[in-house]
Structure formats: structure tokens, C-alpha cells
Amino acid sequence: MKQTLEQIFKLQDNDTTIKKEFLAGFTTFITMAYIIFVNPQMMATSGMDLGASFVGTCIAAAIACFAMGFYSNWPVGLAPGMGLNAFFTYTVVGEMGYSWEVALGAVFLAGILFVIISVTPLRQWMLNSIPMNLRIAMGAGVGLFVGFIGLKTGGIIIQNEATFLSLGNFRDIETFLAAFGFLLILILAIRKITGAIIIGVLVVTISGLLLGLIKFNGFISTPPDIRPTLMKLDIIGALDIAMISVIISFLFVNLFDTAGTLLGVASRAKLIETSGKIKNLDKALKADSTASVAGSFFGCSPVTSYVESSAGVEAGGRTGLTAIVVGVFFLIAIFFSPLASMVPGYATAGALIYVAILMLGGMEKLDWSDNTELLPALIMIIMIPLTFSIANGIAIGFISYVILKNAGGKKSDISIGAWFLFIIFLLKFIILD
């Protein structure tokens, strides 16, 4: 066994051991395990079966991790992406009125486009044609979107007829527990406790159980039936012209989130060669993009690389064996469906808000010296949560970018890709909205 693992993952060449890789994989899983509670809840809100969504989340994550580990030999864990699942549920299904089957079809089409980009020179062209500030803005805007959903789910922010929004009532026990969970996650994170998010979610869940707010369902059982969501995607329905902006949004957010995560992990995992070339980056992107396609078959929003993988890297993970261990733990998690079904929305609210705050960190990299770059980015960041739509926020950001660049006499800065998206998004608002 040891020799086989050495042959596959080149452990000695990467200055690591089986023990180090196992501990790194376990660390990564603990830091990203919150997704097995959060994602099924979100997908269930769109009308999907909760149990099937739970199993689908675990299987899709496991397959993605195995692909990343065996094919690219990278220590990166993957799972359905935060933000994209919220966009799937609350915008595509909730606001736009499409069925979750059609939304899955859009995820599939976006995944296919991602695969094409990953295996052709389009990848480099795409990355270079989209302004860096707008790429950063996408991540930050999605973060605010996720945070708003977390605040709403936890009852911390509520609807108000006079002011549109107002602060929730903390005398309400569920709202109090949501706020407590968020504060606990913050404290644990500051103290650098591994698995701060999952600990926060479980503590709030146990608190709700002790207070009689939650019914105990057990911990372990046979996995729920996945058939209600398996292979239910409607690709034909997703070919609607109105879905173009949705598919583009799925693609862009996944592409840039993945690229940013992989580059960050590569630096920490010492995967950058002396020449500056990143080892197996092409394979890592192919594994990630293929995982998004596979995930749609299991009823998942786009699967993406998790920045939490850096925790595993810090614990010593250097090879794909780390990702394999993460995948194995996701498969084991399938048998804990009763626990997942007990986790209430207010228990995951703190996790959403915390992840949102982390996603805002990229704003420090914005170019604050050039208003033709800065203002469109800030507009995108603001409009994604306020329109409650990643697609609309991205569209408004690109439209304002082209307009402000022309107004500032910097027409030459606008790439062909930006012009193309400007026209597409402008037509969306003129013809489709």
C-alpha cells in the first residue's frame, strides 16, 4: 500500500508522508464540512428533496476531490460553492421563477463551457480579458450576497414596511442563537481553532436541541434516497435566451473563484517551480471544471475548489493524497444524514455571515487610484446584494465599466471580451427585462 501511494502521489519528492497527508486531509475536511449542512438546506429551499440533496452534496464533493487528487495531484478539497448555491436558489429559482431542474441544466452548460475554457487557449484569453478589479468585485459582491442571506435566515435582519429593512428581535431565541453562533465562530477563528465554522454550527444545533427547538433524529442511518435529484437536470429548458446571463454568472464566478483559490494554494503548497510555472495547473483546472459538470448530475450547484484547503496545506498537505482523504470523509458523511437533517437554518446563519466576511478580504487588492477601474467594481459589489442577483450585479458592473472607461478617455483599456459582455448584458436589460 505504501509503495503504491508513493508511486501515485510522489510523497518523498514532495517532502511529505502518509501520516502528514491524512492529517492535512482531515483538517481540510473539518474546515469545509459546514457545506454538508448549508448546501442541502439552500437547495431544499428551491424545492429539491433535502435528503437527496444531502447525499448529492457529499457524492459530488467526493468525486471532485478524487478527480483533483488522482489527476492533478493537488492538495485541494472541492464541494458545491458558497454563493453559487445561493444564486441558484434565491435568484434563478426564487426570483426568476425557473424550476430547479432548469437551474441544474444551466449549471451543466456553465460547466461544459468551463471545461472548454480549461482545455483550450480560451482560459488565458478569458482571464486576461476581464479586468482584475471586476474579477475581485465578483468575489466581494457574492460575499455580501451570501452574508445578506445569512442575516435574513438568522432573523438578524428583517423586513420593515417603513424602512424596508431593520434589525431583528434578539429576544427571539432563534435570532439570539443565530447571532451567538456567528460570534462563537468569530471567537474560535480569532483563536485559530481548526474547524471554527463546523463547531459553531454544531454548538448552536445542540443548543436548539437542549431548548426543545429541534427534534432529535439520531446520528447515523442508511443514506437517503438520491433518486429524487439524480439526473434530473433540464438542459433543454436551460437553453432559454433569458438564461444566458445566468450561465455566464455561474461560469465567471466559478472560473475566477477557482483560479484565485488554486493560485493561493499553489503558493502555500510550494507547487510553484523556480521558473514561476505552477505544477499541473492545467490538470487542476480541468479537474475542477469537470467536477462542476458531474455535480449537476447529482443535483448540485457548481462544484469549486475551496480556499479552506489552505488549512490542510498549513497542516502539511502537499499532494493529491490530501484531496483523496477529504473525499473519503465526504463519503463517510453520507451516513450522518440524521444529524444533517436536524441542523436548523439559524444554526447555519452564522457560517454564512462569516464566510461572507472572508470573501470581502479581496477588496484590499482593488485599484483605488483609478476611478474608471474602482467605481465599476464598487457598483458591482453593491448591486449584487441589493438586486439580490449575482447575474444582475455582474451585468451592471460590466455596463458601467465600459461607459466610465469611455467617459474617462480610456477606451483603449477596454478588452474585446469586456465589449462583448457589455453588449450581451445591455441587450439583456433592453430586450429581456
N, C-alpha and C positions, 0 to 999 in steps of 0.2 A: 504493500500500500504506500509506504513512504517513498519508495523508488518511483512509483507511478506518479505520485503527486509532484515529485521533484522534476520528472520529465515534462509533465504538462505545464507546470507553473514556474519552473526555473527558480526555485526558492533560494538556493545558495547564491545564484547570480544576483538576486535582488536583496541579499543580506537579510533574510528572514527565515522563520521556521514555521512548522505546522502549528505549534502552540501559539505563536505570535499572531498568525493569520486567523486562528479560531477566536482568540480573544478580541481581535480587531473586528471580525465579522459580528460577534455578539454585541460589541459596543455600538457598531453602526446600526444594527437591528433595534437595539433598545432606544436609540435616539430618534429613529424614524418609525417606530412601532405604532405611534399615535394614529398613523394613516389607516390602520385596520379598524379603528373605531370611527374616525372622522369621515372617511370616504364613503362607507356604506350608508351612513346617516344622510349625507348630502345626496347621494344617488337615489336613496329611497324617497326623498322629497320630490324627485322628478317623476315618481310613480313606479320605480323599479322595486322588485322584491328585495327586502332587507337582507334576508339570509343568503339569497343567491348573489347579491352584490358583495356581501362579506367574503364569500368563497371566491368570487371572481377577482376581488381585490388582491387576495392572498396568492392565488394562482398566477395572475398576471404579473405581480411583483416577483414571484419566484422564477418564472420563465425569463423575465427580463434580467434578473440577477445572474441566472445561469448563462444566458447569452453573453452578458458582459464579462463574466468570469472566464468561461471557456474560450470564447472567440477573441476577445481583446486583451485578456489577462490584466484587467484593471480592477483595483480595489474599490469599486463603486457600487453602491446599492441603488436600486431603482424601484419605483412604485408610481401609482397614479398621482399626477402632480396637483399640489395645492394651488388654488386659483383657477386652474383649468376645470377642476371639478365643480367649483362654484359657478363659473361661467356656463358650464354645461347645464347645471340645474336651474339656476336662478334667471339666467338670461335667455339661453337658447330654448329651453323648455318652458320656464315660467313666464318670461316677458314676451318672447317671440311666438310662443304657442305651438312649437313643434313637439312631436312625440319624442320620447326618449330613444325610440328606435331610429328615428331620423337623425337625432343628435349623434348617436353612435355611428351612423353612416358618415356623418361629417368628420368624426374622429378618424374613421378609417381612411377617408380621402386625404385628410391632412397628413396622416401617417404615410400614405403612399407618396405624397409629394415630398415629405421629409426624407424618405428612402432615396428617391430620385436625386434630391439635392445632395445627399450624403455620398452617393456613388458617382457623381459627375462633378465637373468643374463649377457647376452652379453654386456649390457650397461656398466657395471662396468669393464668387461674384455677389452672392446674396449677403454674406457677412460684410463685405466692403461697401455695398450699395446703400445699406441702411445706416443713416447717421448714428454715431455712437451715443449721442445724447438721447435720441429716441429709443434706442435699444435699452439704455439704462431706465428711461422713463416707463417703458413697458413693465419692467420688473417692479418698480416702485408703485406704479398705478395698480397693478394686480395685488400688491401687498395691501394697499389701502382698501381695495375691494374686499379682500379676504377679511381684513380687520373689521370693516363695517358689518359684514355678515356675522362675525363672531360677536360683536357688540349687540347686534339685533337678536341673535339666537339666545344670548345670555340674558336678555331683558335689560341690559345696561343702558341701551339707547332704545327709546320707544317712540311711537308715533304721537304727534301732538297737533291738534287741529289749528291751534293759534300760531305755533312756531315751526310747524312741520315735523321737527324732532325735538326731543327733550331727554333729560336724564331719567333713568328708570327708578323704581322704588326699591331701595335696598332693604326695606323691611320685608319684602317678599323673599322668602327663604331661597328660592331657586336663583333669583338675581344675586342675592348675597353669596351663594355658593359659587356662582359663575365668576364674580369678582374675586372671591377668595382663591379660586383655582388659578386665576391669572396672576395674582400676587404671589402665590406659592411657587408657580413656575419661574417668575422673575427672581425670587429669592434663591431658588435652587440653581438657576442658571448663573447668577452672580457668584454663588459659592462653588461654581464649576462642578456641580453634581451631575454625573452621567445619567442620561435618561430623564432630565428635568421635566420634559413635556409629558411623557407617559406616566411619571409619578404623580404629577398634578392631576391628570385625568382620572387616574385610579383612586386617588385620595378623595376627590370630590364625589366620585361614584360610590365609594364606601360610605362617605358621609350621608349621601342621599339614601343609601340602604339602611343605615342606622336610624335615620329620621323617619323611616317609613314611607319615603317618597318613591322608592324603587322596589319592585318585587324581585326577590332572589330566584334566579333561573338555573343555578348551578354553574359549574366552571367548564366541564368537559362533556362533549357529546359527539355523536357522529356528525360529520359535516352536513349542513343544509343542502337541499337540492339546488343545483346550479342551473337546471334546465329553464327556469323562467326568464333568464337573461342570456343564456348561451346561444350564440349565433343568431341573435335577434336583430342585428343591425339592419337598417333600411338604407341601402346605398342609393337606390333609385330615387327615393324621396329626398335624399341629401343633394341631388343634382339640381335642385331648385336654384335659380339665379339669385334669389334673396339670401342663399346660404354662402355665397362667395366670401362675404366679409367674415362670416363665422369660421369658415375653413382657413382663411388667411390668418385669423386671430389665433386659432389653435396651432397653426404651423409656426407663426412667428414667435409666440410666447414659448412654445416648446423648444424651438431651434435655439433661440438666444439664451434661454434658461439653461439648456443642456450645454451649450458651448461655454458659457460662463462657469458652470459647475465643473465641467471636465478640465478646463484650464486651471482653475483654482486647485483642484485635487491633484492634478499633474505636478504642479509646483511643490506641493506639500509631500507628495509620494515619491519625489525625485525621479519623475518619469521624463524629465526634460534633459536631452543629451547635450553635450558640450557645444555642439553646433547650433543649439537652440531648437532643434526639431523635437517634437513631442512623440514619444514612443507609441505606436499603434493608435494614434488619434483617429485615423480614418476608420479603423475597426471599432473603436469605442462609439463613434457617431453612427456607424451602421447598426451596431447592436442596439443602441438607444432608439433609433428610428424604427427598426424592425419590431421592437418591443411595443411601440405605440400602435402599430398595425395589429399585432397579436392581441393586445389588451382590448381592442374594440370587439373582438370575437367573444370575450368573456364579460362584456358589459361594463367596461371601464373607460373613464376619460383618459386623455393621452398620458401614457407612462413616460416618466422622465427621470433623469439622474438626480439624486438628492444631495444637496450640499452638506447634509448631515454625515455623509461619507467621510468628511474631513476628520470627524471624531474617531473613526476607525483607523484612519491613516495616522493620526496622532498616537493611537494605541499600538502602532507598529505594522499596520497593514500595508503591504507593498505589491501584492499580486492578486490575480483573479480568484485565488482561493478564498480571500476575504469576502468577495461577492457571492461565491458559492455558499459559504456559511450563512450569509444573510438570507439567501434564497431558501435554504433548508429550514431556517427558523420561520420564514413566512409559510411554508408548507405545514409545519408543526402547528402554527397558529390557527389553521383551519379547524382544528378540533376544540378550539376555545370559543366557539360561536355563542354559547350561552352567556359568557362574560361580555362579549361584544354587544349582544342584544340588550344588556342591562344598562349600558352607558347612555345616559340622557344627553340631550343637546346642551344643557347648561354646563355639563362636565367637559365638553369639548370646546366650549366657547373660549375659554382661557387659552387653549392651544392655538386656536385660530388667530386670536389677537396677538399672541406672542410671535407666531410665525410672520404675521404681517409686519410687526416692528422690525424683525430681522431683514425682511425684504426691502425695507426703506433705506437700509445701510448703503446701498449703491448710489444714493443721491449725492454723496460726497464727491463722486467722480464726474459729476456734471461740469460742463464748461461754463462757469459763472461769468466769464469775461466777455462773452459774445451773446448779445440778446437775441440774435437771429437763430442761435442754437438753443439757448436757455429757455426762452419763452415758449416755443412749441413743446418742449419737453415738460415744462411745468403745466401747460394746458392739458397735455395728455394725462399727466399724473392726477390732476384734479378731476378731469372729465370721466375717467374710468369708473371711479366710485360714485360720482354724482349722477351719472347717467345709468348707473347700475348695469354697465355693459362694457366688457373689455373691447368688443368689436367697435362700438361707437367711440369709445375713448381713443383707441388707436387711430381710427379714421379721422377724427377731429384733429388729432396731433399731427398727422401727415399733411392734412389740408392746410393747417396753419403754418407748418414748416415751409411749404412751397411758397405760400403767399408772403410770409415775412422775409424769406430769402430774397424774393424778387423786390419787395419793398425796400430792403436794405442794400440793394445794388449788388447782391452776391449770387446772382443767377447761376454762375459757373460752379458754385458749390453743390448744386442740386444734381444728383446722380440720375441716370436713366431709370433705375429701379424706383427712386423716390417719385419721379414724374409719373411713372406707370401707376403706382399706388395712389397718387394724388387723383388721377383721372378715374380710377376704379372707385375710390371712396366718394368722390364728388358725384359720380353717376348714381351711386347707392342712395345718397340723400335726395337727389333730384328726381330720380325715377322710381325708386323702390319704397322710400319712406313717405 
